[in-house]
Each structure stands twice: as structure tokens, then as C-alpha cells.
Amino acid sequence: MKLALITDAWHPQINGVVTTLQELVTSLESMGITVHVIHPGQFKHRPCPGYAGIDLAVRPRAALEQMLSTLQPDAVHLATEGPLGWAGRAVCRKRQWAFTTAFHTKFPEILNSALRVPLAWGYALFRHFHKPSAGVMVPTQGVLEMLAQRKFTELRPWTHGVDTHLFGFHAQTLALQALAKLPRPVCLFVGRISYEKNIDAFLAMDLPGTKVVCGVGPLESSLKARFPGVHWMGVLPRDELAKVYAAADVFVFPSRSETFGLVMLEAMATGTPVAAYPVDGPLQVLGADAGPAQGGVLDADLRSAVLQALSIPRQQARQRALAFGWNHAARLFASHLVSVHHKAGQLPWPVTRLSPKP
């Protein structure tokens, strides 16, 4: 199978969507699927207003149509709802090709936080984007139910995974020189320093020890000025980031609007427990939607969650992360793909056609 994966999020951007797609591509190719990633770097592009580090393609439709005409893919997946996603949608509809989409990020909430765009307007726009999709892949059951209530259709449950080899387990917090002189406990946040992450809720808390932040984003300068006592580490290579996760005592996830939260899995894979609010993303990642939280603590009082999480055994956190393997996630993704010649009522690509390379 030849898959065209069209995405507005790709290297050199650094975020959970890019990481997820990179891992997905690697896993799909190991299953014998040839993946052609179409991303902003292949087009004229410019920075997204208000989001340094995220470049968007500028008027990509004509060039994209030529690329797809040459490629002649068996399946098309639109991973994001940015300029390339909309251009891919238009080309597929013009050619009467079926395609799938994904709902990775609650952009309506971001637009509401950053620009005060009413949520109803944002979800109406996104509902329109996804309406012709033969399958909208959604990372958690909670988000799927939310989208169903907002009249989205053709929703497909999906999940993400974590590289448990790169993010290796440490039974004790790793002695890392970069953090050696910081007062303990070390409370870590990893992610874009942007509106939707609700990072203020973490930085403003009265906690023992040291708050450590890894990441960059549009709010970085203002937050550094407001919280000079925080240890800011910027962007790190992933192998170094894995060590920082392992050296932390607790990972703090303050966002209330994530669809998943891959960074929580990365932290737990190293043995570092998670503290978060009991909302979509953390509920599913920590398994609290089906029983007691595993690998961390969820509490409407985030400070209380942090203090409780310090006593969670590191082995428990690792065990929870092991439930999210990329082999399963990639096969589930592949099972939702459809042929560009798919007609309503037909079954998608059968999983039995996909087997790992010898």
C-alpha cells in the first residue's frame, strides 16, 4: 500500500503531534506500507502568527495536486486541519478520492484561549473540515464522545504509543549532572510553552523543591520574567530529554485541553509518575476512565496531585506505559485507512493484508 500522509506538523517543529506521526510512519513502514509524508517544508512557507517555531505552507493547493497526481497513492490521510490539510481535502474532493482524517489537537480551545474565538465557531469549522472524511481518527474515548456530541460523524477510536526503548526505565531517579544542584523534589513540565498548556497553573503553585521546564513557545519570554525561580532548559535532543524525564521526581501535566498527552507516557516509561487534572487525555493515559489511576495521580487540586504522586512507585508508572505499544497503535491506524476509490458502505483496508516485514 502506498499512503500519502499530509500534515502541517512535521520536522523541524517540536511537539507531540510530530513525535506521534514520526513514530507512526516508522511503525507503518515496518508493516510493509510505503508512507509519503507531505509537509510544509516541501512548499513555500511562513511562520504561524503567534506561534514561533511552527511554519505553515502558503497556498499549497496547486503544488500539492501535482504531487498527488505524480504519486497516485492508494490511500490519503490528512493528519491536521491547517493549510495543507485543507488543500488535501480540496484536491481529494475534486478527484472524488476518499480519505481519512485525524483529530489530534483541540484547536477550538486554543483559538478561544488565544483569540477569544467562541468554541461553537471553532467546532463548526472543524466539523465542516472533517465532514467528508471516511474516518476521523480520535485518540481517546472521551474525545470521541465529545466530538459525537458536537455532531461529528464517522469517528474511529485510535490510540498513540511510546518508544519504551528510548525512554528506558530507571528504578531510582537518575543522577543527572544538569539537575544535580537543584533542590528536590524536581517537578518537571515538558511541552510547548503556549496558551493551551495551562502552564501557569503549574508555575504559580507553591511546591517544595524545583520546577523544571523543557520546551519553547510563544509564552516563553513572559513566563520567564514572571517566574524567575523556575529552571528553564529549552529544547533538548530526545535522548537527552529521556534522561531529564528519568531524573525528575514527578511529571506535572497542567493542560485541561489535550486530546492525549504523549509526554505523560514518555515520563511514565522512564518510571516518573504523573500529576494531572482528571480531564480527557490524563483520564485515558492513566487508565482512570476505567478504574483507579495507574502510574500517577489525578486531582482537581493539581498541587495535591503533585504531592501524592511523589509516593507512586516508579515500577507502577513504567508498567502503565508498557500498555501503549506502537505496534498495536499502528495496526489500528492502518485498519481505519480506506482506498482512494472507497465508496460509502465498503469496508476499509483489511488488517489481514498488513503483516510485518520478515
N, C-alpha and C positions, 0 to 999 in steps of 0.2 A: 504494500500500500504506500502511496506517495501522498503525504499530508502537507498542506500549506498551513502553517501556523502564523497567523497575522497578529502582531502585538505592538502596542505603543510603549510597552515596558520591556526593555532589554538593556544589555550592557551598552555603555558604562554606568547606567543607572544602578543604584544600590537600594533594593527594597525587597520585601517578602514576595511580591509577585514575580520579580525577575528570578529570584532564587528558586521559587516553585517551578517556573517554566523551564529553567535550566535543568533541574533535576528530572522533570517530566520528559524533556527531549532525550536526555541520556537513557532513561528507562525505556522509552518507546523504541529507540533505535536498537536497544539490546533485544527487543521483541521482533525485530525484522521490519519495522516501519521506518521508511525514509522520511525524515522531517525537514522541511524547508522553512526556516524561520525568516519571516519578513518583518523588518523592524525599522524604526526611524532613521538609523544610521545609513540606510540604503537610499535615502531621499534627501532633498533639501529640507533642512530642519532648523528650528529655533527653540530657545528655552521657553518652557511653560511659564506664563506670567505668575509671579508669586511663588514659584517652586524651582529654585535654583537646583541644577543637577538633573532635571528631567527635561529632555528635549522631545519636541513633537514634530512630526512630519508636516510640511507645508504643502497644501493642495496636492496630495499624493495620488489622486484617483487615476489619472491618465497613465502615469508610470506603473502604478500597481496593476492596472488592467493589462498592460503589456507583459508584465512579469508573469501574471497568472495565465495569460494566453500562451506564453512560451512554456511554462511549467506543465500545464494541463494536469492538475492534481486530481487524485482520486477522491480526496476529501478536503474540506476547508474548515478551519476552526478560527473564530475571531475571539481572541483572548481578552481584549479590552474594548472599552467604549470611547476611545479617543479618535483623533483624525484618521488613523489607519483602520481602526475598527469600522468607522462609518463609511470609509472608502471601500473597504472589503465588502461590507453589506450591500452597497450600491452596485458594485460590479457583479456580485453573485445574483442579485435580483434581476439585473439586466440580462444576464446569461441564463436565468432560470436554473441556477445551481442551488442545491440545498446546502446548508451549512449549519454548524453548531456554534454556540457562544458560551461564555462563562461570566459569572458574576463574582469577581474577586474582591471588589472594594465597594464600600458603601459611600460612593461619591456624592449622593444627595446629602448625606450628613456632612461631608466635607464642605460642599458648597454652602450649606446652611451655616456652618461654623465660620467659614472664611468670608463669605459674601452675603450672608443672611438671605440666601435664596430659599423660599419656602420648600419644605420637604415634599409637599404634594407636587410641586412643579418639577422637582428633580426626578421623583419617581415616575411621573408621567412621561418625561423624556426618555428615561431608561426603559420603561415598559414599551415605548414605541420602538426603541432600538432592538430589543430582544423579541418583539412580536413575531417576525418571520422566521426566527430560529427553529430548526428542527429539534433542538435540545439545548436547554440552558443549564449548564453545569454549575452546581451550587455546593460550596464546601462543607456546610453543616446543615443538619435537620432544622435547627432553629431559624437560620436564614431562609431556608426553603419555605418554611411555614409562613414567615413574614412576607416573602415575595408572593406566595399564593394568596395571602390576604389582600395584597395590593394588586391582585388580578393579573399577575404574571402567569404565563402558561408554558407547557412543555418543559417543566422543571425536572432536572435529573440530579439525584444525590451523587456527590463526588466527595473525595477527601484528599488531603495532602499527606506528604510523608516527610521524613527527616533522614539525613545521612548519619546513621548511628556509628559509622566508622570514623568519619571526620570529627564528629562531636562525640569523642570517646568518653567512657565512664571513668570517674575518679571517686573512689570510696571516701576520700577525705578532700577537703578543699585544697586545690592546687596551690603550692607555694610559688607565686609568680612575682618576679622582681619588680615589675611595673606597679604592683599594688602592695608591695611588702611593707611600706612605711605608713600605710593608711590605717586609721583606727577601724577595728572590727566592731560589728559585722559589716561586710560590704554588701550594699543593696544596689543591684545592677539594673539598668534600663538599656535596651538595645533597640534601635529603630530610627526612623526619620523623625527629626525634631520639627514636627509640623502640627497643624491645628487639630487633626483628628486623633492624635495620640493621647491627648489629655495629660501631657507630661507634667503640667503644673500641679496636678493632684499629687504626684509623687514628690516633686521637688520641694513643695511647700510643707510637707509633713515633718513633724518633729520626731526624728528617729535616732536611735543610738548608732554610732559608727559613722560610715561614709557612704554617700550616694555617688555612684559612678554612672556616667552616661557615655555610650558608644553610638555615634551617629552624627549626621549633619542634616540641615534643613532650614526652611525659611524663618523659623523662630529662634534659631541658634544664638544670634547676637544678643537679642533682647533677654533671653533666658540666662545667658552667661552673666549679663550685667545684673540681673535680679538675684541670681543665686551663685555668688562667687565662691561659696564653700563647697560646691559640687566639683568632683573630679571629672573633667571632660577629656575624653580620649579620641574623639573624632572617628573617622572611618578606618577600620583595620582589615587587613587581609583575612580571609576566612579561617585559615589555620591559626592565626594569632587570636582571632575572635573566639575560637573554640577554647583556647586556654583561659581567656578572660571569663567566659561563662563558668568554666570549671573552678576558677579562683574565687568566685562570688559565693556568698553565704545564702543569698536569696535573690531571685529574679522578680522584679516588680513590673507588672503589666497593667498600666493605669487606663488603657483605652476602653471606652464603652461602645465603640462603633466598628470594631473589626469583624470581618466575616470569618476569620480563622485565627491567625496569630502564630505563624510558624516559629517565631523567636521563642515562644514558650516551649515548643518541642525541642528546639536546639539546646536550651538551658537544661531541660529535664534529661536529655540524652547524656549530658555530662554529669548528672547527679544533682544539679542545683534545683531546689524546689521553687515553685512559683507562687506569687501572691497576686490576686486579681479580683476584680469585681465579678459578681455572679451574673454575667451577661453572655449573649451569643459569642462564640469563639472560645473564651475560657470554659464555659459550661461543657462544651463538647470536647475540647482538648484535654481537660482534666476528668472527663467522664462523669461530671456531676449531673448531667441531664438524665442519667440512668441509674444513679446511686451516689454513694459518698465520693467526694473529690479524691483523686489519686494523683500523688506527685506534687501537691500544693494545697493552698487554702484559698477559698473564695469567700468574700465577706463584703457587705455593703460599706463597712468601715475598712477602707484599704489599709490603714495603719494597723488595725487589729490583725488583718490577714497577713501582713508582713511579719509581725511579731510571732504569730502562730506558726508560720511557715518555717521559721528558723529551727523548729524541732522536728520537721518532717525528715525521715531517714532518706539519705541520698539514693539508696538502692530502690526505694519506692518510686522516686522520681524517674530513675532510669527505666524501671520496669514499665511504667506508663508510656514512655517514649517508644519503647520497643513494639508497642501495638500499632505504630504508624510506619509501616514499611512501604517503600516506593514501588515495589513490585506489584502489590495489591492496588495501590493508587493508580498506577499507570494502566493496568489491565482494566480497571473500572472506567477510566477515561476513554480508553480505546473502544470499550463496549458501547459507549454512547455516540461514537462517531458515525456519520452517515455518508453514503456515496453522494457525490455532487449530483448524481442522477436519481437520488432518492425521491420517492413520491410518498405523500401522506398515507399512513396506514401500513407502509412497509416496515420490516424490522431493520434495525441498524446493523452495522458490521458485526457478524457473529464472532464471539470471543474465540471460538474453536479455530478460527483462521489464524490466530495470533499465537505463536509459540516462540520461546526464547531461542536465540541462535545457538547452535551446538558449540 
